Amino acid sequence: MNCVRCNGLIVSDDSFSVQTGSSSNFHGWRCVNCGMLADDVINQNRQVIVRRRLSPGAERRRYGSEAA
């Protein structure tokens, strides 16, 4: 798998909490080059954002851009 940010190598990552000294409930992927973390929730949210950008008429209104 390749990183979406830098196209680097992605490896499986089980996080370890330094503060408590125990493993956390995070299981995901980490880029060896840039350190970007990703898991299933992050990937699902990215897909939603991409779909919104690709669908016609799905632009969000921005404050102050309404005609008076």
Buried (B, 14 or more C-beta within 10 A) or exposed (E): EEBEEEEBEBEEBEBEEEEEEEEEEEEBBBBEEEEBEBBEEEEEEEEEEEEEEEEEEEEEEEEEEEEE
